[in-house]
């Protein structure tokens, strides 16, 4: 999940490779070492062209919290102070997801979108997680093609996929090997606690989206006595990190596709894709087969069958997917066809930007939080099987990734054993962190409450739609600290599918804005 940068992006620094031993259970302690005390922030105006109330500072934190007096890295933080000190409750941190999404700008967005009675209670705090943005950014020196993680499994091309995975891991070790083992969720949670200390707060509150829900959950387990009001929006299931979270894109694309065929069949007069769900499905798969033989061209852009399948996220938005598939059908039949930019991006996502920092951090966290299978044969076997079980995206999800060749994690994943009185928020039809994932987060965090938007489409709930039925409950929790008595379900506003069709991919001025292959 990425948001547009409002400040300058710093150049990524290359770092020498090294090896890091595994931590013992006693070494893998939660809290930053007692010898480390963050300095007080030296706040200054972030930029002359941004509001004076938007202030920035940089903290020095240990690269390795086991060695608090050793090498340090920067963590860039920002704030917009409460305009009503008499009502101030504390500090509210934000994370936009990713992993690899910078969050320094989020107070500006929150100030714009949060109701004043809630906003007045908090200093709004943003930060770029370690390795991203202005926080000692890392690089692996990847080309744009190497940054492409969307790779279908085919027996004849699998050796090239293996070489890609090994090559990315090798490049990352070469460029940033001394830092990568420490770009993990647990260390970012430690950085959050360092921010808390630097701010002089006994506890922190938090709003985290997508990957930010897992980061927030880890914080609640590592620092339960420092956890105040936490909103975890669009949940990552801690039991699925991280290969399982990629594979859930495949399993949950299937019910979304089935829902789309029903929706589209009911509108056959408009789209002409079939009068029954089975007929719509046949039309789609015939187009995939046709594009596998000869790519379908629309406005100079060619789409292979794999390109079309890679657009699995669009089926979570029926009002978006049906026109896109109709355009493909028209083009295949030689009729005039056009695709608006937002639908074109869903059908064939654009390449990552030239800077590979976001991708480098993505792999650092996804590969460094938990160990992955090491044998290429296992990936090939499972990708072939999952293509048959989940034909839309199964082989993409289970194909080999650089994590097969990554350094082993320096500490084990965080166990979710401690009660966490947090609010989880979820749309029913979320393409990036599907409902089953959000339910897993809720189950894992004993004491949590879940707010489900029935019929809700899109990735990210709170503040993404002014008509959302969820915002009132989230605002009440942030305003009072009182969780609902039980789980809450509300109904998405009528016409939400049309609105989401305009917002997907969502505007960078509204968070979260997820890339189709990120959390």
C-alpha angles and dihedrals in degrees: 000000000000135000129199115267115239094186131052119287113236122226114261116246123227115228133194122257124248139156126253125205122233116264120244118231091258093049092052093075120157106228125071110259116278090238091064120081118171116233121244111267117257098218122205136161109286096219138349090235094054129070116289088232090066104087132182137199140167127232126199112224132174116269086214114028089203086067103042094170093049132083116341134205132199126257113193115213134182137191146188108200123225112271090213110051091179089065097038114131101175146282123326116201124199135204124185098200131237107120085250100034115135115228106185091110098051097097088063091055094042091050089054097046108032119087113255095241089060097037092054090062095063148052099227109228127195129181140177106234115238112289095022137095110332094351102096093293117218132211138196094195092240124169118231089257091052089052090060106103095175102102123154118214117247123159093228094052099037095098088060090050090052091050090049092052093046092043094053092049091048093049091049092052091048096049104033108004096133091057107032097078089060097049093094138129093251093053092047088053088053088051089053089055090048087054089051091053092046090052091051093239125147090207137008133218121214147194113197129176128206107322084016088068091062091045089051092047091052090051091053090055097043096041107022094156091054095051116106124161109352125183114191108192122193100005134234112210108234089210091061102051114167123331090036091054090056091046091051087067086067100043094047095043087071098064089041090054091048090051089050093053090053093047092047095046089056087057099045091132089062102039106021094215097126140310095237132043090248091052092050090049091051091050090053097047092045087056091050091051091047091050091048089058095042125358117247114238125214121175092339095312118113121212123199123198089259090052090054093049090047087063090073092131092068092067089070085068107052093183088057099041100048096061090045093053091044089055090052091049092049092049092048089053093049095252124135109276135180135180123200113232096255092054092044090055092052093048094047112010116218120251119269115268118273093260109080097199095109092049092045091053091044091058093040091058099035093048097033101049095062138006119260131206112283103205121088090205091064092055092048093050094047094043091053092048094047092050087061094044097041105023097179098061111343097113093046091053098046099039119114119286133193088260088080087072100033127119112269115264116270092223137014124264118275116267115225098224103126124085112253119192095204136137117241118197127198143173115221092229106042115152098199103039102019123206094264088058093050089049089052091054090050092050092048095053106066110210094028125128123217125219109197124191103210109216090009115149128199141045112284126026115192113082094353095105123027089212095053116133088215100064097074093056093046091048091049091053094046089046099048108015089232116131120214113269089246142353114308131215123190132176123250115246115266112262093028091131091060091048093049089050087064095045103046112130082029122237113271087231088067122059137255103041106174126198108228091248102042138073 
